[in-house]
Amino acid sequence: MRRVVYSMEPVGRTGGRAYLRMLHEATADDVEWRTVTDHKRTYRIRRWRKLRHLVRLAPAVRALDGASGTFVWDDLSLLLFTPEMRARTVFILHHYEPLQHDSAPVEAMLWERLFRILPQCAAVVCVAPYWADFLRSRGVRDVRVIYNAFDMAEVERARGFDRTECRAEFGLPPDIIGVYAGKAVHWKGIEDVAKALADAPGLRVITSGSNTIGFDGAHYDVERERYLRLLRACDVGVFLPRMREGWSRCAAEALLLGLPCLIHPMAGLGDLAALTGQPAPDLGHLPAQVRERATARQTEAKAAYEALARFDLNYFSNAWGDLLAKVA
């Protein structure tokens, strides 16, 4: 008989939603997932979005008060839980970044309250050691790291794509170095990378995602298959966020597909850069760095791949299966 676990619905294209979606899929044989609608990504106006989300979610949370089972939660609405519900909750912290607060100044106070009640949870999961240390410094003791995981069958298939065909598909001639800079969304540093490389001949900055910043360069908002083909077409990854992330799934997938990278060692990205041996970008010398990284030895790319390949679906399902069984 499968155990019952409640979560927010894993809808959306953020790294946190991808993580939750993978969790649902990896544990589907053992867990009956029941979800609560996540409204906050449906609001067209971001201002006060989190507060509207909490107000709208309150009745659904109250309805769960008497439900049996476990909760896996990654949302501020943990504040609406009773202490008894929190005692059956595994909370996931992907990252904490005040730059993203759309309900300031109230949101900052809500987060501080959240940090104070996290010790009431059965466990707290982070996706990088940086964030585990962040929470321990705030008095949360039962913290464990379960990294982003990857479908290695999908990765191997993508690594087998014909690179010449992929480059032709995205209009990259042989004499152009394709520089993948990640998602064209706020605080990812796309503008800084584009500006630093703007006058450098033979380099083309390439982005993906919903393009909330209006990037006017080579941008592709494409489905998963074409996104992997886009990564295969590129030569180098440059990740220069201004925000503190968990692990950038874009950066990790670029490395898995063989791209040597330059990674700003901020927050969880620092953990990823150290694990895979990737140097930091220097805006003053970025064109030269990109050209140098484009000629990185295959042994280096292999080492980065092997460092990440161990975080496969078996690792992920085992880590989460053990944790959910312990909490239940």
N, C-alpha and C positions, 0 to 999 in steps of 0.2 A: 504494500500500500504506500503510495507516494505521500510525502509530508506536504502540508499546505504552507506556502510562503506568499506573503503579500508584498507588493512593491508598486512604485509609480510605473506607469506604462512606458516602455522603452521606445518612445517615438521621438524622432529628431536625428540630426546628423552631427551633433557635438560628440566629443570624445567620451563624455560621461554616458550619453545615450548608447553609443556603440559598445561600451563596456557592459552596461546593464543588459543590452540585447544579447551579447555573447554569453552572459551569465545565465539568462533564461534558456538559451539554446544548449549550453554545455551541461546543464543539470536537468533537462527536460525529462529524462528517464526516471529520475528520483523525486522530482519536485512538481507539485501542481501549483503553478504560478497564477495568482489572482491579482489583478492590477487595478489601480485607481487612476482615473484620467488626469493627465498633467495639462493644466490649462495655460501655464505661463508662457508657452511658446505660441499661443494663438492670438495674443494681444498685439495689435499693430503698433500701438503707442507703448514705448518701453517705460516711460515715467510712471512710477508707482506700480509697476507690473508685479513685483513680488508681493506687495501688500494685497492687491486684488486677488492674486493667486491664493494667498492664505485664507482670505475671507471666503472665497468660492469653495475652497477645499475643506473648510471646517466641518460641514455636515457629513461628508464622506468619512473623515477621520473619526468623528463621533460614532458613526455607524459601525466602525471596526472595533470599538471599545470592548465589546463582548465576544469578538471572534476568537476562535482558537487557532493556533498556528504561530508562525514566526514572521517577523517583518524584516525585509532588507530595504533600507531607506537611504536616499542620497539627496534629501531635499530639506529646506528650512522648515517644512511643515512637521518635522519631528517635534517642534515646539508645541504642537497641538496634542501630542500624545500624552496619555496618562503615565505616571511612573511605572505602573504595571506593564503597559505596552512597551515602554522603553526597555524594560528588563528582558523582553523577548525580541529585541531589535539588534540587527547588525547594521551599523551605519557606515556608509561609504563616503569618504571625503576625497574627492578628485583633486580639488585645489581650493584655495581661498584667495580671492583677488578683489580688493576694494575698487579697482578700476572698472570692474563690471557691475558695480552696484547701481541699479536703476531706481532704487527707492531710498536714496540717501536723503537726510542723515539717519533715518529710522533703521535702515537695513543694517548698518554697522552695529547698532545696539542689539538687533535680533541675532546677528552672528555671535556677538560676545555672550549672549544668553545661551545660544546653542553650545558653545564651547564649555560652558559651565555645567550643562546637563548631560553632555556626552558620557561622563563616567557612569551614568545610570544605565547605559546600554550594555547588552551582553558582550559586545565586541565592536571595535571600530576598525575598518579596513581602509588603507591608503594604497595608492598605486606607485608610490616612490618613497624611498627612505627619508627624503627631505621633509615630507609631510608627516611622517610618523614622528620625527623629531620635533616638528612644529607643534603637534598635539601633545606630546609628552611634556613639553615645556609649559603647557597650559593645564597640566594636571591629569591628562587622560592617560591611564597606564596600560590598559589592555588594547594595544594597537598592534596590528600586524600588517605586513605589506603583501598584497597579492597583485602582482604586476599585470599590466595589459598583456593579453595573450593574442596569439596569431594562429590562423588556420594555415598550417604549413603546407597542406596539400594545395591550397589556393596560391600560396607564395611560390611554391615550386612550379606550378603551372605558369604563373606570371613571369618567373625568371626564364621560362622557356620561350616567351614571345620573341618573334624575330625583331631584333632591335632596329634594323634598317626599315622594315615595314612600319614600325611604330613611329619612327622619326618622320617618315614620309606622311603618315596620317596626320601629324600635328605640324607639318610644314617646317621641319628642322633640317636644313641642308647640312652636309658633312662638315663644313667649316665653321659651324655655329655651335657654341657650348650652351646647352640648355641648362638653366639654373632654376631648379625648383625651390620656391620660397615658401611653400605651404598654402594654407587657406587665406584667401583675401578677405579677412574679417578684422575687426578692430583689435588693436594692441598686439598683433602678430608681427609687427615690424616690417611689413611688406614695403611700405613707403620708404623706409630707410635703406633697405636692400636695393630697391629700384633706383633711388637717387645715387647711391654709391656706385652703381654699375651703369648709369645712364650714358656716360660718354665713353664707355669701354667698348672698342670694336670687337665683334665676334662673340659677344655674350648676349643671351636673351633670357630675361626674367620671366618665369612661368608660374602661374598660380592656379588654384582650384577653389571649389566651394561656392558659397552664395554671393560673394563679392559685395559685402555690405559697405566697403570703403570706396567703391566706384573706381577700382583700379582699371586703368585704360590700356594696359599692356596685354600680353598673351595670357588670357584668362579662359579657363574651361570649367564650366559647371556641368559635370558629366556624371553618369551613373558609374557604379563600382567597376565594372569591366573596363570601361574606357579610362577611368582614373588609374587603374593599374597599368594600362598601356601607356598612359601619359608618363607615369613614373619610369617605365622602362625606356621611354624615349629620351629622358633627361640624362645629364652627365654628372651634375653636382647638386647637392642640396645645401641650402643656406637657411638656417633657422635662427632668427634674431628677435624673439618676442620682447615686448616691454612688460608683459604680464607674467606672473608666476604660474606656471602650468604644472600639471602632474607629470605624466610622460606624454610628449606629443606623439600621437599615433602616426601622424604624417611623417615625422622624422624617423620613427622606428621602421615604418614600412618602406621609406626610401632606402634606408640602410639594408633592409632585408632583400630589396631588389637590386642591390649592388652599387648604389650611389655613394661615393665618398662624400662626407658632409662637413660643414662648419656649423657648430652648434653653440649658441650662447649659453654658458653654464649657469642659468638662473633656475632656482628651485628644482623641480623634478627633472628638468632638462639637464641640469648639472649631473644628476645621477646617470642619465642615459648617456651623456657625453663621456663620462668617466668609464662606464661599463664597456663602451664600444670603441674607446680610444680616439674620439673625434676632437680636433682642435677648435678653438673659439674663433669667430669671425672678428676681423679688425676693419672697421669701416674705412679707415684711412688707406688701407692697402688691400681692399677687398678684391679688386680685379685680379691682382697678382695672386692672391690666395686661391681664388676660384680656378685660375689656370693651373696652379700647382696641384690642387686637389683633383682636377680632371685627369691628371697623370698618375694618381695614386696607384701603388702596386696592388696586384690582385691578392697578394697574401694579406694585406691590410683589410681589404674588403671581405675576405673570407673569415678573418678573425672577428670582424663586427657581426657578420652573419651568424657565426657560431655562438656568439655571446647572446644573441637574441632568440635563436632558433629553439633554445631549451624552454622558452616560455610558449609552449604549444598548447593545444586544447586539452591534452591529457594533464599537463601541469595545472591548468586553470580549473578543470572540473574536479581534480583530486583535491586541490587546495580549498575550493569552495565547498565541495561535498563534505570534507572533514569538518569544516567550520560549522556548516549548517546542522550536521548531525550532532555536534557538541552542543550547540545552542538549543536544539530541540530536546 
